[in-house]
Amino acid sequence: MVVRAEGAETEGMTIYRGTLEQLAAILFVGAAAFALFVAYRYWRRGAWRRTAVAAAALAALAAATLAAAYTVAPNLPAAPLWTRFAANPVPPAAEHVSAGRTAFQTKCAVCHGPRGRGDGPAALTMVPRPLDLTVHVPLHGDGEIFWFISEGIGGTQMPAWKNDLTETERWQLVRYLRELAAGRP
Ligand code: HEC
């Protein structure tokens, strides 16, 4: 995703710190559940050792995930995990795409540029610069794009739009951004 120095962009999906943190949290909860189970079995004088090994393995995996999060994973804003599974409720009809186009040209083009290339007039002095949306939109799911538009991107000048645009308007923008990225601005 976002805020990388120009020229330092890598292709394909990258996993960011925030995503790994969320994964680690899930694994820790799993380890804790196993640990409770171990305690229960121990208390009932059952066979607890193998469950304890499973709990320890999960905890180790969680720790490794967290370690990766704070070492190799880039620390860039990441949309929450669940947003990857959200589908666009707005159909890909021409009216929605065109509503998205109008909203983009009036609210977004000043920074992102009329074709999403990151060359709007307000972008010239911006740090970090808006990236090329035709490159970056395809790297994300619809729900993630919706989340970036709704919540903004911390550490950049990308504003949160959830109070300015209705949910439908934001999903229409997502529809339009897909068209834009496919070379149909
Ligand atoms: C004040 C300038 C500004 C305005 C206005 C603005 N953006 Fe942004 N936007 C940014 C910056 C800076 C970033 C962070 C760098 C990046 O990711 O491109 C960003 C990031 C994004 C991203 C994440 C792209 C990615 O995958 O990295 C999306 C999507 C986006 N903007 C959509 C919009 C939409 C839609 C609008 C209009 C409703 C809008 N922006 C208005 C500055 C702006």
Boltz pocket constraint, residues with backbone or C-beta under 6 A from the ligand:
constraints:
  - pocket:
      binder: B
      contacts: [[A, 1], [A, 2], [A, 3], [A, 103], [A, 104], [A, 107], [A, 108], [A, 109], [A, 110], [A, 111], [A, 112], [A, 122], [A, 126], [A, 128], [A, 129], [A, 130], [A, 131], [A, 132], [A, 133], [A, 136], [A, 137], [A, 140], [A, 145], [A, 148], [A, 149], [A, 153], [A, 156], [A, 157], [A, 158], [A, 159], [A, 161], [A, 173]]
      max_distance: 6.0
